[in-house]
Amino acid sequence: MRAKQVDTTGGGPAGPAGPAPAPVPGGTAPGADPDAGRRRGVRRMKLIATGFLAVATVVYALAKWADAEGAGAWAGYVAAAAEAGMVGAMADWFAVTALFRHPLGLPIPHTAIIPTKKDALGASLGDFVGENFLSAQVVRTRLRAVGIGSRLGGWIAEPAHADRVTEQAAAALRGLLTVLRDSDVQAVVSEAITRRAEAQEVAPGLGKLLERIVADGGHRRLVDLVCVRAHDWLVEHSGSVLEAVQGGAPGWTPRFVDRKVGERVYKELLRFVTEMRDSPEHPARGAVDRFLGDFAGELQSDPDTRERVERLKNDLLARPEVQDLIASVWSAVRGMMVAAAQDERSQLRMRTRASLLTFGRRMSADARLQAKVDSWLEDAAVYLVTTYRDQITLLISETVAGWDAEQTSRKIEAHVGRDLQFIRINGTVVGSLVGLLIYTLSRIATG
């Protein structure tokens, strides 16, 4: 058997309500109804509005009694005003009650509007929001009136605000780097590098680079280093050179001859390397220059050379050492970025802050830049609105459609019911005045 519900909107005194949850200082008690206070306010206003109706009824009864007892013409005026007040109060009670339920439980057409028309109201609300708040012209007009570019520039130009933005950006960067898994990033980077390298022929680019290096003489430092290291190695490992020469001599030659030949070869080799080291114009250096120049040209034009380079490139990319190198590079970069984001005095944060201050000062003073920023923001907002407007309006209508009809009615009543009770009070007062006016005019017309 269903419990009888208490009428909290229409006329007539409300029945006794259940005990309200005990308030909790500084907040709402767990499990308490957040609309309980509003509902109490609705009940108070309903009692006041009902009191106006009761007063009008009592005044009407007394005025009619006084008129019947011959109290005078004034009784007719008072009775007419009270009667009109009663009519106005009852009419407005019916109107207010019809919003939330059937008055007196009677299924009168076009009553209980909110429970029965909830879905239609939700769809209308979604359409209203879409047409009046999510249209491209409205968004552009509002954003243009705000002047975001100028305000944003002035805000960022403040050192305290730039510090806050820098700190938040650093925190976001740390969070992003923490969430990202190294294996995923390494896989993506490795795949991107490998795919780009496989699709791009490297030989012509290497040939152009080598050609420029040779033309600028950039390779000569490497030749100098090789000559110095070769000379030092020969000096330190003379015995190894002598053994290599003697070990390659025929077995039938005398040992002293092998030794003499080895010493001669070593001295000539050491002299050659020393002269090449000390003489920038040594013929061997010129030969190296010509060799590198010819090799640079072959890298760009010789099909066989380019094919060999491509095979070498693919072999290198397939080696696990290359993938390990990519992984180690990412780990190093990630560690550096995390450390820089955490350190308030790091170059990353200092440069970011300085860039923000510079950008803010420029944007606050440059009208053209402000217009560009405003245009970018307007375009972005319009794109979001026009792209997702249907989804937003559909979300509103579906959300309203998913609400329980009775619960929706009670919630709306709790929020606006107190103000609606003023309609009943005003109906009583205005009805009384209008009734008095009509009665007065009719007496004048018939008098």
C-alpha positions as CSV (number, residue, x, y, z in Angstrom):
1,M,0.0,0.0,0.0
2,R,1.5,3.3,-1.1
3,A,2.0,6.0,1.5
4,K,0.0,9.2,0.8
5,Q,2.3,12.0,-0.5
6,V,2.3,15.4,1.0
7,D,1.3,18.3,-1.1
8,T,4.0,20.9,-0.9
9,T,3.0,23.3,-3.7
10,G,-0.7,24.0,-3.8
11,G,-3.2,25.5,-1.5
12,G,-4.2,24.1,1.8
13,P,-2.0,23.6,4.8
14,A,0.6,21.0,4.4
15,G,0.5,17.8,6.5
16,P,3.1,17.0,9.0
17,A,6.5,16.4,7.5
18,G,9.0,13.8,8.7
19,P,11.8,14.9,10.9
20,A,14.5,16.7,9.1
21,P,18.1,15.5,9.4
22,A,20.1,17.2,12.2
23,P,22.3,19.9,10.7
24,V,26.0,19.4,10.8
25,P,28.1,22.6,11.6
26,G,30.1,23.7,8.6
27,G,28.4,21.4,6.2
28,T,25.6,19.0,5.4
29,A,25.1,15.8,7.3
30,P,26.0,12.6,5.3
31,G,22.9,11.3,3.6
32,A,20.9,14.5,4.3
33,D,18.6,15.9,1.6
34,P,20.4,19.0,0.1
35,D,16.9,20.5,-0.8
36,A,15.4,20.0,2.7
37,G,16.0,23.7,3.6
38,R,14.4,24.8,0.4
39,R,11.4,22.6,0.9
40,R,10.9,24.1,4.4
41,G,11.0,27.6,2.8
42,V,8.4,26.5,0.3
43,R,6.1,25.2,3.1
44,R,6.5,28.5,5.0
45,M,5.6,30.5,2.0
46,K,2.7,28.2,1.2
47,L,1.3,28.7,4.7
48,I,1.6,32.5,4.3
49,A,-0.2,32.4,0.9
50,T,-2.9,30.1,2.4
51,G,-3.2,32.5,5.2
52,F,-4.0,35.3,2.8
53,L,-6.7,33.2,1.3
54,A,-8.1,32.4,4.8
55,V,-8.1,36.1,5.7
56,A,-10.0,36.9,2.5
57,T,-12.5,34.2,3.2
58,V,-13.1,35.4,6.8
59,V,-13.4,39.0,5.7
60,Y,-15.9,38.0,3.0
61,A,-18.0,36.1,5.5
62,L,-18.0,39.0,8.0
63,A,-18.7,41.6,5.3
64,K,-21.7,39.6,4.0
65,W,-23.0,39.2,7.6
66,A,-22.6,42.9,8.2
67,D,-24.3,43.7,4.9
68,A,-27.2,41.5,5.9
69,E,-27.5,43.2,9.3
70,G,-27.7,46.6,7.6
71,A,-24.3,47.9,8.5
72,G,-24.1,50.2,5.6
73,A,-22.8,50.5,2.0
74,W,-19.2,49.9,3.1
75,A,-20.0,46.2,3.7
76,G,-20.8,45.7,0.1
77,Y,-17.4,47.2,-1.0
78,V,-15.5,45.0,1.5
79,A,-17.4,41.9,0.5
80,A,-16.7,42.5,-3.2
81,A,-13.0,43.0,-2.6
82,A,-12.7,39.9,-0.4
83,E,-14.7,37.8,-2.9
84,A,-12.4,38.9,-5.8
85,G,-9.4,38.2,-3.6
86,M,-10.6,34.7,-2.9
87,V,-11.1,34.1,-6.6
88,G,-7.7,35.4,-7.5
89,A,-6.1,33.3,-4.7
90,M,-7.8,30.1,-5.9
91,A,-7.0,30.7,-9.5
92,D,-3.3,31.3,-8.8
93,W,-3.3,28.2,-6.5
94,F,-4.6,26.2,-9.4
95,A,-2.0,27.6,-11.8
96,V,0.9,27.0,-9.4
97,T,-0.2,23.5,-8.5
98,A,-0.8,22.6,-12.1
99,L,2.9,23.0,-12.8
100,F,3.9,20.1,-10.6
101,R,0.8,17.9,-10.2
102,H,-2.9,17.4,-10.8
103,P,-4.8,19.8,-8.5
104,L,-6.8,17.8,-5.9
105,G,-5.6,14.7,-7.7
106,L,-8.1,15.3,-10.6
107,P,-6.7,14.4,-14.1
108,I,-7.6,17.8,-15.5
109,P,-6.0,18.4,-19.0
110,H,-2.9,20.5,-19.2
111,T,-2.0,20.1,-15.5
112,A,1.0,18.3,-14.0
113,I,3.0,20.0,-16.7
114,I,6.5,19.3,-15.5
115,P,6.1,15.6,-14.9
116,T,4.1,14.9,-18.1
117,K,6.1,17.3,-20.3
118,K,9.5,16.6,-18.8
119,D,11.1,15.1,-22.0
120,A,9.6,17.8,-24.2
121,L,10.9,20.5,-21.8
122,G,14.3,18.9,-21.9
123,A,14.4,18.9,-25.7
124,S,13.2,22.5,-25.8
125,L,15.9,23.4,-23.3
126,G,18.5,21.8,-25.4
127,D,17.3,23.6,-28.5
128,F,17.2,26.9,-26.6
129,V,20.7,26.5,-25.4
130,G,21.9,25.5,-28.9
131,E,20.2,28.4,-30.6
132,N,21.0,31.1,-28.1
133,F,24.3,30.1,-26.5
134,L,26.0,27.7,-28.9
135,S,25.7,29.6,-32.2
136,A,28.8,30.7,-34.0
137,Q,27.7,34.4,-34.1
138,V,26.9,34.5,-30.4
139,V,30.2,33.0,-29.5
140,R,32.2,35.4,-31.7
141,T,30.3,38.4,-30.5
142,R,30.8,37.5,-26.8
143,L,34.5,36.7,-27.2
144,R,35.1,39.8,-29.2
145,A,33.4,41.9,-26.6
146,V,35.6,40.4,-23.8
147,G,38.9,41.2,-25.6
148,I,40.7,38.1,-24.4
149,G,44.0,39.0,-26.2
150,S,44.4,42.3,-24.3
151,R,43.4,40.9,-21.0
152,L,45.5,37.8,-21.4
153,G,48.6,39.8,-22.4
154,G,48.2,42.1,-19.3
155,W,47.7,39.1,-17.1
156,I,50.7,37.1,-18.3
157,A,52.9,40.3,-18.2
158,E,52.6,40.2,-14.4
159,P,55.7,38.4,-12.9
160,A,53.5,36.5,-10.4
161,H,51.2,35.3,-13.1
162,A,54.1,34.2,-15.3
163,D,55.6,32.3,-12.4
164,R,52.2,30.6,-11.8
165,V,51.9,29.6,-15.5
166,T,55.5,28.4,-15.6
167,E,54.9,26.3,-12.4
168,Q,51.7,24.8,-13.8
169,A,53.4,24.0,-17.1
170,A,56.3,22.4,-15.4
171,A,53.9,20.3,-13.2
172,A,52.0,19.3,-16.4
173,L,55.2,18.3,-18.1
174,R,56.3,16.2,-15.1
175,G,53.0,14.5,-15.0
176,L,53.0,13.7,-18.7
177,L,56.6,12.3,-18.5
178,T,55.6,10.3,-15.5
179,V,52.5,8.8,-17.1
180,L,54.2,8.0,-20.3
181,R,55.9,4.6,-20.3
182,D,59.4,4.5,-21.5
183,S,58.8,1.4,-23.6
184,D,55.9,3.0,-25.4
185,V,57.8,6.1,-26.2
186,Q,60.8,4.2,-27.3
187,A,58.7,2.0,-29.6
188,V,57.1,5.1,-31.2
189,V,60.4,7.0,-31.6
190,S,62.1,3.9,-32.9
191,E,59.4,3.2,-35.4
192,A,59.3,6.8,-36.5
193,I,63.1,7.0,-37.0
194,T,63.2,3.6,-38.7
195,R,60.3,4.3,-41.0
196,R,61.7,7.8,-41.9
197,A,65.2,6.4,-42.5
198,E,63.9,3.6,-44.6
199,A,61.8,5.9,-46.8
200,Q,64.6,8.4,-47.2
201,E,67.7,7.7,-49.3
202,V,70.6,8.9,-47.3
203,A,73.4,8.6,-49.8
204,P,72.8,11.9,-51.7
205,G,72.4,13.8,-48.5
206,L,75.6,12.4,-47.1
207,G,77.3,13.2,-50.4
208,K,76.3,16.9,-50.2
209,L,77.3,17.1,-46.6
210,L,80.7,15.5,-47.3
211,E,81.2,17.8,-50.3
212,R,80.6,20.9,-48.2
213,I,82.8,19.6,-45.4
214,V,85.7,19.0,-47.9
215,A,85.1,22.4,-49.5
216,D,85.3,24.2,-46.2
217,G,88.3,22.1,-45.0
218,G,86.4,20.8,-42.1
219,H,87.9,17.3,-42.6
220,R,91.5,18.5,-42.1
221,R,91.2,18.4,-38.3
222,L,90.2,14.8,-38.5
223,V,93.2,14.1,-40.8
224,D,95.4,15.9,-38.3
225,L,94.1,13.8,-35.5
226,V,94.7,10.6,-37.5
227,C,98.2,11.6,-38.3
228,V,99.1,12.4,-34.7
229,R,97.6,9.2,-33.4
230,A,99.3,7.2,-36.1
231,H,102.7,8.8,-35.3
232,D,102.3,8.2,-31.6
233,W,101.3,4.6,-32.2
234,L,104.3,3.9,-34.4
235,V,106.6,5.3,-31.8
236,E,105.1,3.3,-29.0
237,H,104.7,0.0,-31.0
238,S,107.9,-0.1,-33.1
239,G,108.4,-3.7,-32.1
240,S,105.0,-4.7,-33.4
241,V,105.8,-3.2,-36.8
242,L,109.2,-4.9,-37.0
243,E,107.6,-8.3,-36.1
244,A,104.9,-7.8,-38.7
245,V,107.5,-7.1,-41.5
246,Q,109.8,-9.9,-40.4
247,G,106.9,-12.4,-40.1
248,G,105.9,-11.7,-43.7
249,A,109.4,-12.3,-45.1
250,P,110.2,-15.6,-47.0
251,G,111.7,-18.4,-44.9
252,W,114.8,-18.8,-46.9
253,T,116.1,-15.1,-46.3
254,P,118.6,-14.6,-43.5
255,R,117.3,-13.1,-40.2
256,F,119.7,-10.1,-40.3
257,V,118.3,-9.3,-43.7
258,D,114.8,-9.5,-42.5
259,R,115.7,-7.2,-39.5
260,K,117.4,-4.7,-41.8
261,V,114.4,-4.7,-44.1
262,G,112.0,-4.3,-41.2
263,E,114.0,-1.4,-39.7
264,R,114.1,0.3,-43.1
265,V,110.3,-0.1,-43.6
266,Y,109.6,1.2,-40.1
267,K,111.8,4.3,-40.6
268,E,110.2,5.1,-43.9
269,L,106.7,4.6,-42.5
270,L,107.5,6.8,-39.5
271,R,109.1,9.5,-41.7
272,F,106.1,9.5,-44.0
273,V,103.6,9.8,-41.1
274,T,105.7,12.5,-39.5
275,E,106.0,14.6,-42.7
276,M,102.3,14.2,-43.3
277,R,101.6,15.3,-39.7
278,D,103.9,18.3,-39.9
279,S,103.2,19.5,-43.5
280,P,99.7,20.8,-44.3
281,E,100.7,20.8,-48.0
282,H,101.8,17.2,-48.0
283,P,100.9,15.3,-51.2
284,A,99.2,12.6,-49.2
285,R,96.8,15.2,-47.7
286,G,95.9,16.3,-51.2
287,A,95.2,12.7,-52.1
288,V,92.9,12.4,-49.1
289,D,91.1,15.6,-50.3
290,R,90.7,14.2,-53.8
291,F,89.5,10.9,-52.5
292,L,86.9,12.4,-50.2
293,G,85.8,14.8,-53.0
294,D,85.4,11.9,-55.5
295,F,83.6,9.8,-52.8
296,A,81.2,12.7,-52.2
297,G,80.4,12.9,-55.9
298,E,79.9,9.1,-56.1
299,L,77.4,9.2,-53.1
300,Q,75.3,11.7,-55.1
301,S,75.5,10.2,-58.6
302,D,76.9,6.7,-58.7
303,P,74.1,4.1,-58.5
304,D,76.4,1.3,-57.2
305,T,77.8,3.4,-54.4
306,R,74.3,4.6,-53.4
307,E,73.0,1.1,-53.4
308,R,75.8,0.0,-51.1
309,V,75.1,2.8,-48.7
310,E,71.4,1.9,-48.6
311,R,72.3,-1.7,-47.7
312,L,74.6,-0.5,-45.0
313,K,72.0,1.8,-43.7
314,N,69.4,-1.0,-43.5
315,D,71.9,-3.3,-41.8
316,L,72.7,-0.6,-39.2
317,L,69.0,0.1,-38.5
318,A,68.3,-3.6,-38.0
319,R,71.0,-4.0,-35.4
320,P,69.9,-4.1,-31.8
321,E,72.6,-1.7,-30.8
322,V,70.8,1.0,-32.7
323,Q,67.6,0.4,-30.9
324,D,69.4,0.4,-27.6
325,L,71.0,3.7,-28.5
326,I,67.5,5.2,-29.2
327,A,66.3,3.9,-25.8
328,S,69.2,5.3,-24.0
329,V,68.8,8.7,-25.7
330,W,65.1,8.9,-24.7
331,S,65.9,7.9,-21.1
332,A,68.6,10.6,-20.9
333,V,66.3,13.2,-22.5
334,R,63.4,12.2,-20.2
335,G,65.6,12.5,-17.1
336,M,67.0,15.9,-18.1
337,M,63.5,17.2,-18.8
338,V,62.1,15.9,-15.5
339,A,65.1,17.4,-13.6
340,A,64.7,20.7,-15.4
341,A,60.9,20.9,-14.7
342,Q,61.5,20.3,-11.0
343,D,64.3,22.8,-10.6
344,E,63.0,26.3,-10.2
345,R,66.3,27.8,-11.3
346,S,66.7,25.6,-14.4
347,Q,67.3,27.1,-17.8
348,L,64.1,25.5,-19.0
349,R,61.9,27.2,-16.4
350,M,63.8,30.5,-16.5
351,R,63.6,30.7,-20.3
352,T,59.9,29.7,-20.2
353,R,59.2,32.5,-17.7
354,A,61.2,35.1,-19.6
355,S,59.4,34.1,-22.8
356,L,56.0,34.4,-21.1
357,L,56.8,37.9,-19.8
358,T,58.0,39.0,-23.1
359,F,55.0,37.6,-24.9
360,G,52.6,39.1,-22.4
361,R,54.2,42.6,-22.6
362,R,54.1,42.5,-26.4
363,M,50.6,41.2,-26.6
364,S,49.3,43.8,-24.1
365,A,50.8,46.6,-26.2
366,D,50.5,45.3,-29.8
367,A,46.9,45.7,-31.1
368,R,47.7,43.5,-34.2
369,L,48.9,40.6,-32.0
370,Q,45.8,41.0,-29.8
371,A,43.6,40.8,-32.9
372,K,45.4,37.7,-34.1
373,V,45.0,36.0,-30.7
374,D,41.4,37.0,-30.5
375,S,40.8,35.6,-34.0
376,W,42.6,32.3,-33.1
377,L,40.5,31.9,-30.0
378,E,37.3,32.8,-31.8
379,D,38.0,30.3,-34.5
380,A,38.8,27.6,-32.0
381,A,35.7,28.3,-29.9
382,V,33.5,28.4,-33.0
383,Y,35.0,25.1,-34.2
384,L,34.2,23.4,-30.9
385,V,30.7,24.9,-30.7
386,T,29.8,24.0,-34.3
387,T,31.3,20.6,-34.1
388,Y,29.9,19.5,-30.7
389,R,26.7,21.6,-30.5
390,D,24.5,18.7,-31.4
391,Q,26.2,16.5,-28.8
392,I,25.8,19.2,-26.1
393,T,22.1,19.8,-26.8
394,L,21.6,16.0,-27.0
395,L,23.3,15.6,-23.6
396,I,20.9,18.2,-22.1
397,S,17.8,16.5,-23.5
398,E,18.9,13.0,-22.7
399,T,19.9,14.0,-19.1
400,V,16.5,15.5,-18.5
401,A,14.8,12.5,-20.1
402,G,16.7,10.2,-17.7
403,W,15.4,12.0,-14.6
404,D,12.6,10.5,-12.6
405,A,9.5,12.6,-13.3
406,E,8.3,12.8,-9.7
407,Q,11.8,13.5,-8.4
408,T,12.3,16.2,-11.1
409,S,9.1,17.9,-10.2
410,R,10.0,17.9,-6.5
411,K,13.5,19.2,-7.2
412,I,12.3,22.1,-9.4
413,E,9.6,22.8,-6.8
414,A,12.2,23.1,-4.1
415,H,14.2,25.6,-6.1
416,V,11.4,27.8,-7.5
417,G,8.3,26.9,-5.4
418,R,9.0,29.7,-2.8
419,D,8.9,32.4,-5.4
420,L,5.8,30.8,-7.0
421,Q,3.9,31.2,-3.7
422,F,4.3,35.0,-4.2
423,I,2.1,34.6,-7.2
424,R,-0.7,33.3,-4.9
425,I,-0.2,36.2,-2.5
426,N,-0.2,38.7,-5.4
427,G,-3.3,37.1,-6.8
428,T,-5.1,37.6,-3.5
429,V,-4.1,41.3,-3.2
430,V,-4.5,42.2,-6.9
431,G,-7.8,40.3,-7.1
432,S,-9.1,42.2,-4.1
433,L,-8.2,45.6,-5.6
434,V,-9.6,44.7,-9.0
435,G,-12.8,43.4,-7.4
436,L,-13.2,46.6,-5.4
437,L,-12.6,48.7,-8.5
438,I,-15.2,46.8,-10.5
439,Y,-17.8,46.9,-7.7
440,T,-17.2,50.7,-7.3
441,L,-17.5,51.3,-11.0
442,S,-20.7,49.2,-11.2
443,R,-22.2,51.2,-8.3
444,I,-21.4,54.5,-9.9
445,A,-22.9,53.3,-13.2
446,T,-26.1,52.2,-11.6
447,G,-26.3,55.1,-9.1
